[in-house]
Amino acid sequence: MPPSRVRIYERTGHFVLQWWDKAQKRNLCERIDGDLVAAITRARQIDGRLEHFRSSGVGVQRAEHTLLVERFQADLRSRADAGEIDPRTVRRYESASITKLLDKILKEQQKIDRHEGDVVASHIRLGHHLADLRALAKRTWAKQLKAIGLSPRVARRYLKIAQHWPNEIGLNESDLLPRLPPDLLEL
């Protein structure tokens, strides 16, 4: 018996299943790289879900970036617990997450606001954190900046500072950094 709600289209080298999903309120499709029997089997599965649950369960809503990062890190932790990957890999990925970078940026901004330590060094570190954030966030960079209360124009200025200074300020062998004034206005 053919599926009643799922249409099967033959394309060059594959099949395409198409159906209306009431839960998603749109047409959904799925590519089947196999023969006609595989396409019919999958179409029957989707048709059964549409009939019994009113949703195919295929078209998942777009997830926010932070949710994807959390799911990815949870998967990495479970793989590390199973011994598939090294636990250091999990720590490396966790340290590179956007939320960690946002926390680091906010801490550097707080240090600058309290005039704690070397303000110039904090500005340089802030620039490097923003460069890392821009590399990770890509299209959501402006949104992430807005979340921490930083304008894109100011962030670009920090990026310029970060381009001209080494990444590890504490290990800088030059004696220039200790000779810099603690306040930017004195530069």
C-alpha positions in Angstrom: 0.0 0.0 0.0 1.5 3.3 -1.0 1.8 6.2 1.5 -1.1 8.6 1.4 0.4 11.9 2.6 4.0 11.6 1.4 4.9 12.1 -2.3 7.9 10.3 -3.8 9.9 12.0 -6.6 12.6 10.3 -8.5 15.7 12.4 -9.3 19.0 11.6 -10.9 20.5 9.0 -8.6 18.2 9.5 -5.6 14.6 10.0 -4.5 13.0 12.9 -2.8 10.1 12.6 -0.3 7.8 15.6 0.2 4.9 16.1 2.6 3.0 18.8 4.4 3.7 18.9 8.2 0.9 20.6 10.2 3.2 21.1 13.2 5.8 23.0 11.2 3.1 24.6 9.0 5.2 24.1 5.9 6.2 21.5 3.3 9.2 19.3 4.3 11.3 17.1 2.2 13.9 14.4 2.7 16.5 13.0 0.3 16.8 9.2 0.1 20.1 7.9 -1.4 18.9 4.4 -2.1 16.5 2.4 -4.3 12.8 2.7 -4.6 12.2 0.2 -1.8 14.2 2.4 0.7 12.2 5.4 -0.4 8.8 3.7 0.0 9.9 2.3 3.4 10.9 5.7 4.7 7.7 7.3 3.2 5.6 4.8 5.1 7.4 5.6 8.3 6.8 9.4 7.9 3.2 8.7 6.8 2.6 6.7 9.9 4.0 9.5 12.1 1.8 12.1 10.3 -1.3 9.9 10.8 -0.7 9.1 14.5 1.2 12.1 15.9 0.3 14.9 13.3 4.0 15.6 13.0 6.7 13.9 11.0 9.3 14.6 13.6 11.8 15.5 10.8 11.7 19.2 10.5 13.3 20.4 13.7 13.2 24.1 14.5 16.5 26.1 14.2 18.4 25.9 17.4 20.3 28.8 18.9 24.0 28.8 18.8 24.4 28.4 22.5 22.1 25.4 22.6 24.1 23.8 19.8 27.4 24.4 21.7 25.9 22.9 24.9 24.7 19.8 23.0 28.0 19.4 21.3 29.9 19.7 24.6 27.6 17.3 26.3 28.2 14.8 23.5 32.0 15.4 23.8 31.8 14.7 27.6 29.9 11.5 27.1 32.4 10.4 24.4 35.3 11.2 26.8 33.6 9.2 29.6 33.3 6.3 27.2 37.0 6.6 26.3 36.5 7.4 22.7 38.3 10.8 22.9 40.8 12.4 25.2 39.3 14.5 28.1 41.8 17.3 27.2 39.8 17.6 23.9 36.7 18.3 25.9 38.4 21.0 28.0 39.9 22.6 24.9 36.4 22.9 23.2 34.8 24.1 26.4 37.4 26.9 26.8 36.6 28.0 23.3 32.9 28.4 23.7 31.3 31.7 23.2 29.8 31.9 26.7 33.2 31.5 28.2 34.6 34.2 25.9 31.7 36.5 26.9 32.5 36.0 30.5 36.2 36.7 29.9 35.3 39.9 28.1 33.0 41.1 30.9 35.7 40.4 33.5 38.2 42.4 31.5 35.7 45.3 31.2 35.1 45.2 34.9 38.8 45.3 35.6 39.1 48.4 33.3 36.1 50.0 35.0 37.6 49.5 38.5 41.1 50.6 37.2 42.5 47.4 38.6 46.0 46.5 37.5 47.3 47.5 34.1 44.5 49.0 32.1 46.4 48.9 28.9 47.1 45.2 29.3 43.4 44.6 30.0 42.5 46.5 26.8 44.9 44.3 24.8 43.5 41.1 26.4 40.0 42.4 25.7 40.9 42.8 22.0 42.2 39.2 21.8 39.0 37.9 23.4 36.9 39.9 21.0 39.0 38.5 18.1 38.3 35.0 19.3 34.6 35.8 19.8 34.4 37.1 16.2 36.0 33.9 14.9 33.5 31.7 16.8 30.3 33.8 16.5 30.7 34.7 12.8 27.2 35.9 11.8 26.0 36.5 15.4 29.0 38.7 16.3 26.9 41.9 16.4 24.3 40.2 18.5 26.9 38.9 21.0 28.4 42.4 21.2 25.0 43.8 22.0 24.5 41.3 24.7 27.7 42.5 26.5 26.9 46.2 25.8 29.7 46.9 23.4 29.2 48.7 20.1 30.7 47.2 16.9 32.7 50.4 16.3 34.4 50.1 19.7 34.9 46.4 19.2 36.7 47.0 15.8 39.0 49.4 17.6 39.9 46.7 20.1 40.5 44.3 17.3 43.0 46.7 15.8 44.8 46.8 19.1 44.9 43.1 19.3 46.3 42.8 15.8 49.5 44.7 16.8 50.2 43.0 20.2 51.2 39.4 20.9 48.5 37.0 22.2 50.2 36.2 25.5 50.9 39.5 27.2 52.3 38.0 30.4 55.0 36.1 28.4 56.0 39.1 26.3 59.7 39.3 26.6 59.8 43.0 25.6 60.2 45.4 28.5 57.7 47.8 26.7 54.6 46.7 28.5 55.8 47.4 32.1 56.9 50.9 30.9 53.4 51.7 29.6 51.2 53.9 31.8 48.4 52.2 33.7 45.8 54.5 32.1 45.0 54.8 28.4 44.6 58.6 28.7 48.2 58.9 29.6 49.4 57.3 26.4 
